[in-house]
Structure formats: structure tokens, C-alpha cells
């Protein structure tokens, strides 16, 4: 991260799914958007683990961190709403 800042922020977000099939569909759905969100101020890594998607966030400032969190939350809301429609 940027050496000019006095700190960096690291966080992990885990989205848990009922099964690995829904996790994989969600992962593949987010992948095109995920490739667009890379910036110099914030990095997001995404991994599949068991029935979860794990997002690792590292940001150089609070504003960039908040934007990364908002992006992941927005993605989670889309998945949640889509799953509700499929019920």
C-alpha cells in the first residue's frame, strides 16, 4: 500500500451460502465487477472457501475502505434479492 500514509486498514468479509453451488454462481457473477474495482488506494482479494466467499480488503485511507465495503455490501444485496426471487 501507499508508503505516504501513517496507517492502512485491513479487513475480511465472509458471505456464507447454503451450498457451494450458490457460492460458485455468486463468485462467477461478481468476477467481472471485481476486476473493475482495483484502485491504488484499496485492494480487494476474493476467495472461495467451503460454502463461503471471503473478501480480503486492504486500504490506505478510510474513504477508500468505505467504498470497498459499500461495493461488497451492494454485491451481497444483489445476491440476496436474486435468491429471494428464485424461491
The 8 nearest C-alpha neighbors of each residue, nearest first, counted from 0:
[[1, 59, 2, 40, 58, 7, 39, 57],
 [0, 2, 3, 4, 59, 40, 39, 7],
 [1, 3, 4, 0, 5, 6, 59, 7],
 [4, 2, 1, 5, 6, 0, 59, 7],
 [5, 3, 6, 2, 1, 59, 7, 60],
 [4, 6, 3, 7, 2, 59, 1, 60],
 [7, 5, 4, 59, 8, 60, 2, 3],
 [6, 8, 59, 58, 60, 9, 57, 5],
 [7, 9, 58, 57, 59, 10, 6, 60],
 [10, 8, 57, 56, 58, 7, 11, 55],
 [9, 11, 56, 55, 57, 8, 12, 54],
 [10, 12, 55, 54, 56, 13, 53, 9],
 [11, 13, 54, 53, 55, 14, 10, 56],
 [12, 14, 53, 52, 15, 54, 51, 11],
 [13, 15, 52, 51, 53, 16, 12, 75],
 [16, 14, 51, 50, 13, 52, 17, 22],
 [15, 17, 50, 18, 51, 22, 21, 14],
 [18, 16, 50, 15, 19, 21, 22, 20],
 [19, 17, 50, 16, 20, 21, 22, 49],
 [18, 20, 50, 22, 21, 23, 49, 16],
 [19, 21, 23, 22, 18, 24, 50, 25],
 [22, 20, 24, 23, 19, 18, 25, 16],
 [23, 21, 19, 25, 20, 24, 16, 26],
 [22, 24, 26, 20, 25, 21, 19, 27],
 [25, 23, 21, 27, 26, 22, 28, 20],
 [26, 24, 28, 22, 23, 27, 21, 29],
 [25, 27, 23, 29, 28, 24, 22, 30],
 [28, 26, 30, 24, 25, 29, 23, 31],
 [29, 27, 25, 26, 30, 24, 31, 32],
 [28, 30, 26, 32, 27, 31, 33, 25],
 [29, 31, 33, 27, 32, 28, 26, 34],
 [32, 30, 33, 34, 29, 28, 35, 27],
 [33, 31, 35, 29, 34, 30, 36, 28],
 [32, 34, 30, 35, 31, 36, 29, 37],
 [33, 35, 32, 31, 36, 30, 37, 29],
 [34, 36, 32, 33, 37, 31, 38, 30],
 [37, 35, 33, 34, 38, 32, 43, 67],
 [38, 36, 35, 42, 34, 41, 39, 43],
 [37, 39, 40, 41, 36, 42, 35, 63],
 [38, 40, 41, 37, 42, 0, 1, 59],
 [41, 39, 59, 38, 58, 63, 60, 42],
 [42, 40, 58, 38, 57, 39, 63, 59],
 [41, 43, 57, 56, 37, 58, 38, 44],
 [42, 44, 56, 55, 54, 45, 57, 41],
 [45, 43, 55, 54, 56, 42, 46, 53],
 [44, 46, 54, 53, 55, 43, 52, 47],
 [47, 45, 53, 52, 48, 54, 44, 55],
 [46, 48, 52, 51, 53, 49, 45, 50],
 [47, 49, 51, 50, 52, 46, 53, 19],
 [48, 50, 51, 47, 19, 52, 18, 15],
 [51, 49, 19, 16, 18, 15, 48, 22],
 [52, 50, 15, 48, 14, 49, 16, 47],
 [51, 53, 47, 14, 13, 46, 48, 15],
 [52, 54, 13, 46, 45, 12, 51, 47],
 [53, 55, 45, 12, 11, 44, 56, 13],
 [56, 54, 11, 44, 43, 10, 45, 53],
 [57, 55, 43, 10, 9, 42, 11, 54],
 [56, 58, 9, 42, 8, 41, 43, 10],
 [59, 57, 41, 8, 64, 60, 40, 7],
 [58, 60, 7, 40, 0, 1, 8, 41],
 [61, 59, 63, 58, 62, 64, 7, 40],
 [60, 62, 64, 63, 65, 59, 58, 8],
 [63, 61, 65, 64, 60, 66, 58, 67],
 [62, 64, 66, 65, 61, 60, 41, 58],
 [65, 63, 61, 67, 58, 62, 66, 68],
 [64, 66, 68, 62, 67, 63, 69, 61],
 [65, 67, 69, 63, 64, 68, 70, 62],
 [68, 66, 70, 64, 65, 69, 63, 71],
 [67, 69, 65, 71, 70, 66, 72, 64],
 [70, 68, 72, 66, 67, 71, 73, 65],
 [69, 71, 67, 73, 68, 72, 66, 74],
 [70, 72, 74, 68, 73, 69, 75, 67],
 [73, 71, 75, 69, 74, 70, 68, 76],
 [74, 72, 76, 70, 75, 71, 69, 77],
 [73, 75, 71, 77, 72, 76, 70, 78],
 [76, 74, 72, 78, 73, 77, 79, 71],
 [75, 77, 79, 73, 78, 74, 80, 72],
 [78, 76, 74, 80, 75, 79, 81, 73],
 [77, 79, 81, 75, 76, 80, 82, 74],
 [80, 78, 76, 82, 77, 81, 75, 83],
 [79, 81, 83, 77, 82, 78, 76, 84],
 [82, 80, 78, 84, 83, 79, 77, 85],
 [81, 83, 85, 79, 84, 80, 78, 86],
 [84, 82, 80, 86, 81, 85, 79, 78],
 [83, 85, 81, 82, 86, 80, 79, 78],
 [84, 86, 82, 83, 81, 80, 79, 78],
 [85, 83, 84, 82, 81, 80, 79, 78]]
